[in-house]
Amino acid sequence: MKFLIISGLSGAGKSKVASNLEDLGFYCVDNMPVDLIPQLAGVCLATKGRYDRVALVTDVRGGQNFESLFQSLKELEKSACDYKIVFVEASEETIINRYKETRRKHPLTIDGTSLVDAVRREREILHPVRDRADHIIDTTAFSTSKLRGEIIRLFASEQRERTMAVNVTSFGFKYGVPIDADLVFDVRFLPNPYYIDSMRDLSGLDAPVHEFVMSFTQTNDFLEKLKDMLNFLLPLYTEEGKSLLTIAIGCTGGHHRSVTIASQLGTFIKSRGYETSVTHRDLSRS
């Protein structure tokens, strides 16, 4: 069982770390009383795999004395629960700016303490926890996607492909480019089955059209080059933390060539281990 204790500075991004872990299949609990940690671990262990990845967030909201946390960690060690501490921090300036932007109150300003003093006081209070951390994540220069990429690198390296879904969609340029497309490829250079009477009313989902489009050397050359590029790009998008990639394949009307290529591409991407969906946006248009 993977058992993570997430702690760190208020405003550094603990909640975002927990959200990303939740997306990776972790069962997450925010601000759980530290005295209950051993009991929760015991329950999770008793399920024999049902809760095999758990993450708990604890910080100064739960009290300023972390001796209770350390005592709970000793109890985990006695129960043979393998845990890791993840400490999330950011620069003083970054945290202060984040609080100013959100207009939230820092948990240590309730007694009239200034924001600057509260941030410094919290850093001092959490120093013993930081010293025991297995992973320290500094979010000072992290965008949302960069933080997600770091969480994937640390805790989901064995399932990278499953952390990003890919949607391949065909479309017709005459109806406009899909606004959510990340990558757009124009296949109007391929021979068009529309000009063959027996295929005009068919689509790329029908065998005659599919076989016609795939019968040309330029079609297969294009697909091989596209597959080679995606073999390079997809792991990089995953590492960057992208959760959904939309690839749009366009021809004139979105019925023949784009449908054929999108179907072929979807099969290839799925074979690479990515969660893949294929849609044909304009197939129902006349």
PAZAPA-4460 file (N, C-alpha, C; in steps of 0.05 Angstrom, whole numbers, plus 32768, in hexadecimal, padded with zeros to 4 digits):
% residues 286
    n_x    n_y    n_z   ca_x   ca_y   ca_z    c_x    c_y    c_z   seq   type   mol
   8011   7FE8   8000   8000   8000   8000   8012   8019   8000     1      M     A
   800B   802D   7FEF   8018   8046   7FEF   8009   8059   8003     2      K     A
   8017   8062   8017   800A   8073   802B   801A   808D   802D     3      F     A
   800E   80A3   8025   801C   80BD   8024   8011   80D0   8039     4      L     A
   8023   80DD   8047   801C   80F3   805A   8025   810D   804C     5      I     A
   8011   811E   8045   8017   8137   8038   8016   814E   804C     6      I     A
   802C   815C   804F   802D   8173   8061   803B   8189   8053     7      S     A
   803D   81A0   8060   804B   81B6   8054   803F   81D1   805B     8      G     A
   8048   81E5   804D   8040   8201   8053   8024   8207   8047     9      L     A
   8015   8216   8056   7FFB   821F   804C   7FFF   8231   8034    10      S     A
   7FF1   822B   801E   7FF4   823B   8006   8009   8230   7FF3    11      G     A
   8016   821A   7FFB   802B   820F   7FEA   8020   81FC   7FD5    12      A     A
   8008   81F2   7FDA   7FFB   81E0   7FC5   7FF6   81C4   7FCF    13      G     A
   7FF2   81C0   7FE9   7FEC   81A5   7FF3   7FD2   819A   7FE7    14      K     A
   7FBE   81AB   7FE5   7FA4   81A2   7FDA   7FA7   819A   7FBD    15      S     A
   7FB7   81A9   7FAE   7FBB   81A2   7F92   7FCA   8187   7F8F    16      K     A
   7FDD   8183   7FA1   7FEC   816A   7FA1   7FD8   8153   7FA6    17      V     A
   7FC7   8157   7FBA   7FB3   8142   7FC1   7FA0   813D   7FA9    18      A     A
   7F98   8153   7F9C   7F85   814F   7F85   7F92   813F   7F6F    19      S     A
   7FAC   8145   7F69   7FBA   8136   7F55   7FBD   8119   7F5D    20      N     A
   7FC2   8114   7F76   7FC4   80F8   7F7F   7FAA   80EA   7F7D    21      L     A
   7F94   80F9   7F82   7F79   80ED   7F80   7F74   80E5   7F63    22      E     A
   7F7D   80F5   7F50   7F7A   80EF   7F33   7F8A   80D5   7F2C    23      D     A
   7F9F   80CF   7F3C   7FAF   80B8   7F36   7FA4   809F   7F45    24      L     A
   7F8D   80A2   7F53   7F81   808B   7F60   7F86   8089   7F7E    25      G     A
   7F92   809E   7F8A   7F96   809E   7FA7   7F7C   80A5   7FB5    26      F     A
   7F77   8099   7FCC   7F62   80A1   7FDD   7F6D   80B7   7FEF    27      Y     A
   7F62   80CF   7FED   7F6D   80E6   7FFB   7F5B   80F1   8011    28      C     A
   7F67   80F8   8028   7F59   8104   803E   7F67   811E   8046    29      V     A
   7F58   8134   8046   7F63   814E   804C   7F5F   8155   806A    30      D     A
   7F75   815D   8077   7F74   8167   8093   7F68   8152   80A6    31      N     A
   7F72   813A   80A3   7F69   8125   80B6   7F78   8127   80D0    32      M     A
   7F6A   8124   80E7   7F78   8124   8101   7F8F   8110   8101    33      P     A
   7FA7   8118   8109   7FBE   8106   8107   7FBB   80EE   8119    34      V     A
   7FAC   80F0   812F   7FA8   80DA   8141   7F99   80C2   8134    35      D     A
   7F8B   80C8   811F   7F7B   80B4   8111   7F8A   80A6   80FA    36      L     A
   7FA2   80B0   80F4   7FB1   80A5   80DE   7FB6   8087   80E0    37      I     A
   7FBF   807D   80F8   7FC4   8060   80FA   7FAB   804F   80F6    38      P     A
   7F94   805A   8100   7F7B   804B   80FD   7F73   8049   80DF    39      Q     A
   7F76   8060   80D1   7F6F   8060   80B4   7F81   804D   80A5    40      L     A
   7F9B   804D   80AC   7FAE   803B   809E   7FA6   801E   80A3    41      A     A
   7F9D   8018   80BC   7F95   7FFD   80C2   7F7D   7FF4   80B2    42      G     A
   7F6A   8006   80AF   7F52   8000   80A0   7F59   7FFB   8083    43      V     A
   7F6A   800C   8078   7F72   8009   805B   7F81   7FEF   8057    44      C     A
   7F93   7FE8   8069   7FA2   7FCF   8067   7F8F   7FB7   8068    45      L     A
   7F7A   7FB9   8078   7F67   7FA3   807C   7F56   7F9E   8063    46      A     A
   7F54   7FB2   8051   7F44   7FAF   8039   7F52   7F9E   8024    47      T     A
   7F6C   7F98   8029   7F7C   7F87   8017   7F7C   7F90   7FFA    48      K     A
   7F83   7FA9   7FF7   7F86   7FB4   7FDC   7F71   7FC7   7FD2    49      G     A
   7F5A   7FC8   7FE0   7F45   7FDB   7FD7   7F4F   7FF8   7FDA    50      R     A
   7F5D   7FFD   7FEF   7F69   8018   7FF3   7F87   8014   7FF4    51      Y     A
   7F93   8011   7FDD   7FB0   800B   7FDC   7FC1   8024   7FD7    52      D     A
   7FB4   803B   7FD3   7FC2   8054   7FD1   7FB2   806A   7FE0    53      R     A
   7FBF   8074   7FF5   7FB1   8087   8007   7FC3   809F   800B    54      V     A
   7FB7   80B7   800C   7FC6   80CF   8011   7FB7   80E0   8025    55      A     A
   7FC4   80E9   803A   7FB8   80F9   804F   7FC6   8115   8050    56      L     A
   7FB6   812A   8053   7FC1   8145   8055   7FBF   814D   8072    57      V     A
   7FD6   8156   807D   7FD6   8160   8099   7FE7   8179   809A    58      T     A
   7FDE   818D   80A9   7FED   81A7   80AA   7FE7   81B5   80C4    59      D     A
   7FED   81CF   80C6   7FE9   81DD   80DF   7FCC   81E1   80E6    60      V     A
   7FBA   81DC   80D3   7F9D   81DD   80DB   7F97   81C8   80F0    61      R     A
   7FA7   81B2   80F0   7FA2   819D   8104   7FB0   81A1   811E    62      G     A
   7FBD   81B8   8122   7FCB   81BC   813B   7FE9   81C1   8136    63      G     A
   7FF6   81D0   8147   8011   81D8   8142   8026   81C5   814E    64      Q     A
   801D   81B1   815C   8030   819E   8168   802F   8185   8157    65      N     A
   8046   817E   814B   8046   8167   8139   8050   814D   8147    66      F     A
   8052   814F   8161   8059   8136   8170   8045   8120   816C    67      E     A
   802B   8128   816A   8016   8115   8166   8019   8107   814A    68      S     A
   8022   8117   8137   8026   810C   811C   803D   80F7   811D    69      L     A
   8053   80FF   812A   806A   80EC   812C   8063   80D3   813B    70      F     A
   8052   80D6   8150   8049   80BE   815E   8038   80AC   814D    71      Q     A
   8027   80B8   813C   8017   80A8   812A   8028   809A   8115    72      S     A
   803E   80A8   810D   8050   809B   80F9   805E   8083   8106    73      L     A
   8064   8085   8120   8070   806E   812D   805D   8056   812D    74      K     A
   8043   805D   8131   802F   8047   8131   802D   803B   8115    75      E     A
   8030   804B   8100   8030   8040   80E5   8047   802D   80E1    76      L     A
   805E   8035   80EB   8076   8024   80E8   8072   8009   80F7    77      E     A
   8065   8009   810E   8060   7FF1   811C   804D   7FDE   810D    78      K     A
   803B   7FEA   80FD   8028   7FDA   80EE   8032   7FD2   80D3    79      S     A
   804C   7FD8   80CE   8059   7FD1   80B4   804D   7FDF   809D    80      A     A
   8042   7FF7   80A2   8037   8008   808C   804D   8019   8081    81      C     A
   8053   8016   8068   8069   8025   805B   805E   8040   8052    82      D     A
   8066   8055   8060   805B   8070   805A   8072   8082   8050    83      Y     A
   806A   8097   8042   807C   80AC   8039   8071   80C7   8041    84      K     A
   8082   80DA   8048   807A   80F5   804E   8080   8107   8036    85      I     A
   806C   8116   802D   8070   8128   8017   806D   8145   8022    86      V     A
   8081   8155   8020   8080   8170   802B   807F   8184   8014    87      F     A
   806A   8195   8015   8066   81A8   7FFF   806C   81C4   800A    88      V     A
   807D   81D2   7FFB   8086   81ED   8003   8088   8200   7FEB    89      E     A
   808B   8219   7FF1   8090   822D   7FDC   809E   8244   7FEA    90      A     A
   80A9   8257   7FDA   80B7   826D   7FE5   80A3   827F   7FF5    91      S     A
   80AE   828E   8007   809E   82A1   8017   808F   82B4   8006    92      E     A
   809C   82C0   7FF2   8090   82D3   7FE0   8078   82C6   7FD1    93      E     A
   807D   82AE   7FC7   8068   82A0   7FB8   804F   829B   7FC9    94      T     A
   8053   8291   7FE1   803C   828C   7FF3   802D   82A5   7FF9    95      I     A
   803B   82BA   7FFF   802E   82D4   8006   801E   82DE   7FEE    96      I     A
   8029   82DC   7FD6   801B   82E5   7FBE   8002   82D4   7FB9    97      N     A
   8004   82BA   7FBE   7FED   82A9   7FBA   7FD6   82B0   7FCD    98      R     A
   7FDD   82B6   7FE6   7FC8   82BE   7FFA   7FBC   82D9   7FF2    99      Y     A
   7FCC   82EB   7FE7   7FC1   8305   7FDF   7FAE   8302   7FC7   100      K     A
   7FB5   82EF   7FB5   7FA4   82EB   7F9E   7F8A   82DE   7FA5   101      E     A
   7F8B   82CB   7FB7   7F72   82BC   7FBE   7F62   82C9   7FD4   102      T     A
   7F6F   82DC   7FE3   7F63   82E9   7FFA   7F5A   82D6   8010   103      R     A
   7F66   82BF   8011   7F61   82AC   8027   7F72   82B4   803F   104      R     A
   7F69   82AB   8056   7F78   82B0   806F   7F8C   8299   8074   105      K     A
   7FA4   82A0   807B   7FB7   828C   8084   7FAE   8282   809F   106      H     A
   7FB0   8267   80A4   7FA6   825C   80BD   7FB4   8267   80D6   107      P     A
   7FCB   8274   80D3   7FD9   827E   80EB   7FD6   829D   80EE   108      L     A
   7FC4   82A9   80DE   7FBF   82C6   80E1   7FA6   82CB   80F2   109      T     A
   7F9A   82B7   80FD   7F81   82BA   810C   7F85   82CA   8126   110      I     A
   7F9D   82CB   8130   7FA2   82D9   8149   7FAE   82F5   8144   111      D     A
   7FAB   82FF   812B   7FB5   831A   8125   7FD1   831A   811A   112      G     A
   7FDE   8303   8117   7FF9   8301   810C   7FF8   830A   80EF   113      T     A
   800D   8319   80E7   800E   8321   80CB   8013   8309   80B9   114      S     A
   800C   830C   809F   800F   82F6   808C   802D   82EE   808A   115      L     A
   803E   8301   8089   805B   82FA   8087   8064   82EB   809F   116      V     A
   805D   82F4   80B7   8065   82E6   80CF   8058   82CA   80D1   117      D     A
   803F   82C8   80C7   8032   82AE   80C8   8040   8299   80B6   118      A     A
   8048   82A2   809E   8056   8290   808C   8071   8287   8098   119      V     A
   807F   8299   80A4   8099   8293   80B0   8095   8281   80C9   120      R     A
   8081   8286   80D8   807B   8276   80F0   8074   8259   80E8   121      R     A
   8063   8257   80D3   805B   823C   80CA   8073   822C   80C0   122      E     A
   8085   8239   80B2   809C   822C   80A7   80AD   8220   80BE   123      R     A
   80AF   8230   80D4   80BE   8227   80EB   80B0   8210   80F9   124      E     A
   8096   8211   80FC   8086   81FC   8109   8089   81E2   80FA   125      I     A
   8089   81E3   80DF   8089   81CB   80CE   80A5   81C1   80C8   126      L     A
   80B9   81CE   80D3   80D5   81C6   80CD   80DA   81A8   80D4   127      H     A
   80D1   819E   80EC   80D6   8182   80F2   80C9   816F   80DE   128      P     A
   80B2   8176   80D3   80A5   8165   80C0   80B5   8165   80A6   129      V     A
   80BE   817D   809E   80CE   817F   8085   80E7   816E   8087   130      R     A
   80F3   816E   809F   810C   815E   80A3   8107   8141   809F   131      D     A
   80EF   8137   80A3   80E9   811B   80A1   80DD   8113   8086   132      R     A
   80D9   8127   8075   80CC   8122   805B   80DC   8111   8049   133      A     A
   80CE   80FF   803A   80DA   80EF   8026   80DB   80FD   800B   134      D     A
   80C8   810F   8007   80C7   811F   7FEE   80C0   813B   7FF6   135      H     A
   80D0   814E   7FEB   80CA   816B   7FEF   80C4   8177   7FD4   136      I     A
   80AC   8182   7FD1   80A3   818E   7FB8   80A1   81AC   7FBC   137      I     A
   80B2   81BB   7FAD   80B2   81D8   7FAE   80A1   81E2   7F96   138      D     A
   808A   81EE   7F9C   8078   81F6   7F86   807C   8213   7F7D   139      T     A
   8091   8220   7F86   8095   823C   7F80   8093   8242   7F63   140      T     A
   80A0   8232   7F52   80A0   8237   7F35   808E   8224   7F25   141      A     A
   807C   8216   7F34   806C   8201   7F27   8052   820D   7F1D   142      F     A
   804C   8207   7F03   8031   820B   7EF9   8020   81F3   7F02   143      S     A
   8006   81F4   7EFD   7FF4   81DE   7F04   7FFD   81C5   7EF6   144      T     A
   8003   81C7   7EDC   800B   81AF   7ECC   8026   81A5   7ED5   145      S     A
   8038   81B7   7EDD   8053   81AF   7EE5   8051   81A0   7F00   146      K     A
   8040   81A9   7F11   803C   819B   7F2B   8031   817F   7F26   147      L     A
   801D   817D   7F14   8012   8163   7F0E   8027   8150   7F03   148      R     A
   8039   815B   7EF1   804E   814B   7EE6   8061   8141   7EFB   149      G     A
   8067   8152   7F0F   8079   8149   7F25   806C   8133   7F36   150      E     A
   8052   8136   7F3B   8044   8121   7F4A   8044   8106   7F3B   151      I     A
   8040   8108   7F21   8041   80F0   7F11   805D   80E3   7F12   152      I     A
   8071   80F4   7F10   808D   80EA   7F10   8093   80DC   7F2A   153      R     A
   8089   80E7   7F40   8090   80DC   7F5B   807F   80C3   7F62   154      L     A
   8066   80C4   7F5A   8054   80AF   7F65   8045   809F   7F50   155      F     A
   8049   80A4   7F36   803B   8094   7F22   804C   808E   7F0A   156      A     A
   8066   808C   7F0E   8078   8087   7EF7   8072   806D   7EE9   157      S     A
   8067   8059   7EF9   8061   803F   7EED   8047   803F   7EDD   158      E     A
   8038   8055   7EDE   801E   8056   7ED0   801B   8070   7EC0   159      Q     A
   8031   807A   7EB5   8031   8094   7EA8   801B   8095   7E93   160      R     A
   801A   8081   7E81   8007   8083   7E6B   7FEA   8086   7E75   161      E     A
   7FE4   8079   7E8B   7FC9   807A   7E95   7FC1   8095   7EA2   162      R     A
   7FD5   80A7   7EA5   7FCF   80C1   7EB1   7FC6   80D6   7E9D   163      T     A
   7FC7   80D0   7E84   7FBE   80E3   7E70   7FAB   80D5   7E5C   164      M     A
   7F93   80E1   7E58   7F80   80D6   7E45   7F84   80E5   7E2A   165      A     A
   7F80   80D7   7E14   7F83   80E3   7DFA   7F69   80E0   7DEA   166      V     A
   7F5F   80F7   7DE0   7F48   80F6   7DCF   7F50   80FD   7DB3   167      N     A
   7F4A   80EB   7DA0   7F50   80F0   7D84   7F35   80F6   7D77   168      V     A
   7F33   810D   7D6A   7F19   8114   7D5D   7F1E   811C   7D40   169      T     A
   7F0C   8113   7D2F   7F0C   811C   7D13   7EF9   8134   7D11   170      S     A
   7EFE   8144   7CFC   7EED   815C   7CF8   7EEF   8165   7CDB   171      F     A
   7EDD   8176   7CD3   7EDE   8183   7CB9   7EE6   81A0   7CBB   172      G     A
   7EFA   81A8   7CAC   7F03   81C4   7CAD   7EED   81D7   7CA6   173      F     A
   7EDA   81CF   7C95   7EC4   81E0   7C8D   7EB2   81E8   7CA4   174      K     A
   7EB4   81D9   7CBB   7EA4   81DE   7CD3   7EB5   81EA   7CE9   175      Y     A
   7ECE   81EF   7CE4   7EDF   81FB   7CF8   7EF0   81E7   7D07   176      G     A
   7F07   81F0   7D11   7F19   81E0   7D21   7F0F   81DD   7D3D   177      V     A
   7F0F   81C5   7D49   7F06   81C1   7D65   7F15   81D4   7D78   178      P     A
   7F06   81E2   7D88   7F13   81F6   7D99   7F24   81EA   7DB0   179      I     A
   7F1F   81D1   7DB6   7F2E   81C4   7DCC   7F46   81B4   7DC2   180      D     A
   7F4C   81B6   7DA8   7F62   81A5   7D9D   7F7D   81AF   7DA6   181      A     A
   7F8E   819C   7DAF   7FAA   81A3   7DB5   7FBC   81A0   7D9D   182      D     A
   7FB7   818B   7D8D   7FC6   8186   7D75   7FB2   8184   7D5E   183      L     A
   7FB8   8191   7D47   7FA6   8190   7D30   7FB6   8187   7D18   184      V     A
   7FAC   8173   7D09   7FB9   8169   7CF1   7FA5   816A   7CDA   185      F     A
   7FAF   8175   7CC4   7F9F   8179   7CAC   7FA5   8162   7C98   186      D     A
   7F90   8152   7C92   7F95   813C   7C7F   7F87   8140   7C64   187      V     A
   7F82   815A   7C5E   7F76   8160   7C44   7F88   815B   7C2C   188      R     A
   7FA2   8155   7C32   7FB4   814F   7C1C   7FB0   8132   7C11   189      F     A
   7FA1   8122   7C20   7F9C   8106   7C17   7F86   8105   7C02   190      L     A
   7F87   80F1   7BF0   7F72   80EE   7BDC   7F57   80EC   7BE9   191      P     A
   7F43   80F9   7BDE   7F29   80FC   7BEA   7F14   80E9   7BDF   192      N     A
   7F0A   80D6   7BEF   7EF5   80C3   7BE6   7EDB   80D0   7BDF   193      P     A
   7ED7   80E9   7BE7   7EBE   80F8   7BE1   7EB9   80F9   7BC3   194      Y     A
   7ECE   80FA   7BB3   7ECA   80FC   7B96   7EC6   80E2   7B88   195      Y     A
   7EC3   80CC   7B98   7EBC   80B2   7B8C   7E9F   80AD   7B94   196      I     A
   7E8E   80AB   7B80   7E71   80AA   7B85   7E69   8094   7B99   197      D     A
   7E76   807D   7B97   7E6E   8066   7BA9   7E76   806B   7BC6   198      S     A
   7E87   807E   7BCB   7E91   8083   7BE6   7E87   809D   7BF2   199      M     A
   7E7A   80AE   7BE2   7E73   80C8   7BEB   7E62   80C8   7C04   200      R     A
   7E4F   80B6   7C05   7E3C   80B5   7C1B   7E46   80A2   7C32   201      D     A
   7E5E   8097   7C2F   7E69   8086   7C44   7E7C   8098   7C56   202      L     A
   7E88   808C   7C6A   7E9A   809A   7C7B   7EB3   808A   7C7F   203      S     A
   7EC6   8095   7C8D   7EDF   8087   7C93   7EDC   806F   7CA5   204      G     A
   7EC4   806C   7CB0   7EBE   8054   7CC0   7EB6   803C   7CAF   205      L     A
   7EB0   8041   7C96   7EA8   802C   7C83   7EC1   8021   7C75   206      D     A
   7EC1   8007   7C72   7ED9   7FF9   7C67   7EE2   8004   7C4C   207      A     A
   7ED0   800A   7C38   7EDA   8013   7C1E   7EE9   802E   7C20   208      P     A
   7EDF   8040   7C31   7EED   805A   7C34   7F07   8056   7C43   209      V     A
   7F06   8046   7C58   7F1E   8041   7C68   7F34   8035   7C56   210      H     A
   7F2D   8021   7C47   7F41   8014   7C36   7F4B   8026   7C20   211      E     A
   7F3A   8038   7C15   7F42   804B   7C01   7F57   805E   7C0C   212      F     A
   7F51   806A   7C23   7F63   807E   7C2F   7F7D   8071   7C36   213      V     A
   7F7C   8059   7C41   7F95   804B   7C4A   7FA4   803E   7C33   214      M     A
   7F9B   8040   7C1B   7FA8   8032   7C04   7FBF   8043   7BF9   215      S     A
   7FC1   805C   7C02   7FD5   806E   7BF6   7FEE   806F   7C07   216      F     A
   8005   8071   7BF9   801F   8072   7C06   8021   808A   7C19   217      T     A
   8017   80A1   7C10   8019   80BA   7C20   8009   80B7   7C3A   218      Q     A
   7FF3   80A8   7C39   7FE3   80A4   7C52   7FF4   8095   7C67   219      T     A
   8000   807F   7C5E   800F   806E   7C71   8029   807C   7C7A   220      N     A
   8036   808B   7C67   804D   809A   7C6F   8046   80AF   7C84   221      D     A
   8030   80BD   7C7F   8027   80D2   7C92   8021   80C5   7CAE   222      F     A
   8013   80AF   7CAE   800D   80A2   7CC8   8026   8099   7CD7   223      L     A
   8039   808F   7CC8   8052   8086   7CD6   8061   809E   7CE2   224      E     A
   8062   80B4   7CD3   806F   80CC   7CDE   805F   80D7   7CF6   225      K     A
   8045   80D6   7CF4   8034   80E0   7D0A   8037   80CF   7D23   226      L     A
   8038   80B5   7D1F   803C   80A2   7D36   8057   80A7   7D43   227      K     A
   806B   80AB   7D32   8086   80B0   7D3D   8087   80CA   7D4E   228      D     A
   8079   80DE   7D44   8078   80F7   7D53   8069   80F4   7D6E   229      M     A
   8053   80E5   7D6D   8043   80E1   7D85   8052   80CF   7D99   230      L     A
   8061   80BC   7D90   8072   80AD   7DA2   8085   80BF   7DB1   231      N     A
   808E   80D4   7DA5   809F   80E8   7DB2   808F   80FB   7DC4   232      F     A
   8078   8104   7DBB   8069   8119   7DC9   8059   810F   7DE1   233      L     A
   804C   80F8   7DDE   803A   80EF   7DF3   8047   80ED   7E0F   234      L     A
   805F   80E0   7E11   806B   80DE   7E2B   8073   80FA   7E36   235      P     A
   8079   810D   7E25   8080   8128   7E2E   8068   8137   7E38   236      L     A
   8051   8133   7E2B   8038   813F   7E35   8031   8133   7E50   237      Y     A
   8035   8119   7E52   802E   810C   7E6C   8040   8116   7E82   238      T     A
   805A   8118   7E7C   806D   8122   7E90   8067   813F   7E98   239      E     A
   805D   814F   7E86   8056   816A   7E8C   803D   816C   7E9E   240      E     A
   802E   8156   7E9F   8017   8155   7EB1   7FFD   8159   7EA3   241      G     A
   7FFC   8158   7E88   7FE3   815B   7E79   7FD1   8143   7E7E   242      K     A
   7FB8   8149   7E85   7FA5   8133   7E8B   7F94   812B   7E73   243      S     A
   7F90   813D   7E60   7F81   8136   7E48   7F8E   8144   7E30   244      L     A
   7F94   8134   7E1B   7F9F   813E   7E02   7F8B   8139   7DEC   245      L     A
   7F84   814E   7DDD   7F71   814B   7DC7   7F80   814F   7DAD   246      T     A
   7F7E   813A   7D9C   7F8B   813B   7D81   7F75   813C   7D6C   247      I     A
   7F75   8151   7D5C   7F60   8155   7D48   7F6B   814F   7D2C   248      A     A
   7F5D   813F   7D1D   7F65   8138   7D01   7F4F   8143   7CEF   249      I     A
   7F57   8155   7CDD   7F43   8162   7CCC   7F46   815D   7CAF   250      G     A
   7F2F   815A   7CA1   7F2D   815A   7C84   7F18   816F   7C7D   251      C     A
   7F0E   816F   7C64   7EFC   8184   7C5C   7EE1   8182   7C6B   252      T     A
   7ED4   816B   7C69   7EBA   8168   7C75   7EB8   8158   7C8F   253      G     A
   7ECE   814A   7C96   7ECF   813B   7CAE   7EC0   8120   7CAC   254      G     A
   7EBF   8115   7C93   7EB1   80FC   7C8F   7EC3   80E5   7C87   255      H     A
   7ED7   80EA   7C77   7EE6   80D5   7C6B   7F03   80D2   7C75   256      H     A
   7F14   80E3   7C6B   7F31   80E1   7C71   7F37   80E5   7C8E   257      R     A
   7F2B   80F9   7C9B   7F31   80FF   7CB7   7F27   80E8   7CC9   258      S     A
   7F10   80DD   7CC2   7F05   80C7   7CD2   7F17   80AF   7CD0   259      V     A
   7F20   80A9   7CB8   7F32   8092   7CB5   7F4C   8095   7CC5   260      T     A
   7F58   80AC   7CC3   7F72   80B1   7CD0   7F6E   80B2   7CEF   261      I     A
   7F58   80BF   7CF8   7F53   80C0   7D15   7F4F   80A4   7D20   262      A     A
   7F41   8093   7D12   7F3D   8078   7D1B   7F57   8068   7D1D   263      S     A
   7F68   806B   7D09   7F82   805E   7D09   7F93   8068   7D20   264      Q     A
   7F93   8083   7D24   7FA4   808F   7D38   7F9A   8087   7D54   265      L     A
   7F80   8085   7D58   7F75   807D   7D72   7F7E   8061   7D7A   266      G     A
   7F7E   804F   7D66   7F86   8033   7D6B   7FA4   8033   7D73   267      T     A
   7FB4   8043   7D66   7FD0   8043   7D6C   7FD6   804E   7D88   268      F     A
   7FC9   8065   7D8F   7FCE   8071   7DAA   7FC4   805E   7DC0   269      I     A
   7FAE   8051   7DBC   7FA4   803E   7DD0   7FB8   8027   7DD4   270      K     A
   7FC5   801F   7DBE   7FD8   8009   7DC0   7FF1   8011   7DD0   271      S     A
   7FF5   802B   7DD3   800C   8036   7DE2   8005   8037   7E00   272      R     A
   7FED   8030   7E08   7FE6   802F   7E24   7FD7   8047   7E2F   273      G     A
   7FCF   8059   7E1D   7FC1   8071   7E26   7FA3   806C   7E25   274      Y     A
   7F95   8078   7E38   7F77   8078   7E37   7F6F   8089   7E1F   275      E     A
   7F62   807D   7E0B   7F5D   808A   7DF2   7F40   8089   7DEA   276      T     A
   7F36   809F   7DE0   7F1B   80A0   7DD5   7F1D   80AC   7DB9   277      S     A
   7F0C   80A3   7DA7   7F0B   80AE   7D8B   7EEF   80B8   7D86   278      V     A
   7EED   80D1   7D7E   7ED3   80DD   7D77   7ED4   80E8   7D5B   279      T     A
   7EBD   80EB   7D4E   7EBC   80F6   7D33   7EA7   810C   7D34   280      H     A
   7EB1   8125   7D37   7EA0   813B   7D3D   7E8B   8141   7D27   281      R     A
   7E93   813F   7D0E   7E81   8149   7CF9   7E76   8132   7CE8   282      D     A
   7E78   8119   7CF2   7E6E   8103   7CE2   7E50   8103   7CDE   283      L     A
   7E41   810F   7CF0   7E24   8110   7CED   7E1A   8127   7CDC   284      S     A
   7E2D   8139   7CD4   7E25   814F   7CC3   7E21   8146   7CA6   285      R     A
   7E0F   8151   7C98   7E09   8149   7C7D   7E1D   8157   7C6A   286      S     A
***
